[in-house]
Amino acid sequence: QVQLVESGGGVVQPGGSLRLSCAGSGFSFGRYDMHWVRQAPGEGPEWVAFLSFDGTFKHYAKSVGARFTVSRDNSKRTMYLDLDRLRPEDTALYYCARDLGGLDYYFDTWGQGTLVTVSS
Amino acid sequence: ENVLTQSPATLSLSPGERATLSCRASQSVATYLAWYQQRPGQAPRLLIYDASTRATGVPARFSGSGSGSDFTLSISRLEPEDFAVYYCQLRSEGPRTWTFGQGTKVENK
């Protein structure tokens, strides 16, 4: 079945860096646009980043600006999110999500998330 | 920026009752709106997209309606597993971003 599995979360100090990974299985990974979405404790989801199927097009939320970088390796069926200059407000559960397809409006499959905690 | 406002924040109902959730966009989105369900400890799940199309495997008791700026998610008869938080979501242009509403919690009365 279609599955997404995130990894790489952990506890990091403010100003630190982290790399998250999202491994896809059960579908043609290289044919789908993908997203990262985060959810702070007790809050609603917040979209973070978009990456087109071939890695050509990227979009980021204003809140992460140039601090985060999304990339993918289709040969490994994996997407990455590099988090840099982390702030306490970046503390959240980070999900990867598959785009429904077509015009890139919706998220049809989600992983279970990986927790990032930014604290001294 | 297109902002989504959901109401009410909390809906207290009993199993078997009908639930009606509202989502309003600050700018028109035609019918490009989705609804997600999130149960405690789980990831969000796509229920409805394009305002009224049920996602694969979603029971028929869930229905969506609306266009422009006003949208509704209805659950005809609440089952125990339907008590959860529901979010609406849209995509904006200039720059391209994806936005969620703040959520409506459907709780067991």
Interface residues (C-beta under 8 A of the other chain):
Chain A: H35 V37 G44 P45 E46 W47 F50 H59 A61 K62 Y95 L100 L103 D104 Y105 Y106 F107 D108 T109 W110 G111 Q112 G113
Chain B: Y32 A34 Y36 Q38 Q42 A43 P44 R45 L46 Y49 D50 A55 V85 Y87 Q89 L90 R91 P95 R96 T97 W98 T99 F100 G101 Q102 G103
